[in-house]
């Protein structure tokens, strides 16, 4: 990815990994989703109050 800003990348990784693990995803799938989410966050500028509505579509394409 072309990195624009890394603000929130670690938080998004931790939050996604924790949420996906608690939802019952296998660790490898939870990790993949967390990495893809953090990578996406790095392509945006600044912090967000919440994830955008198109995030599930982005994650589906990233896999």
Helices and strands as residue ranges (DSSP letters): H 9-22, H 27-42, H 55-62
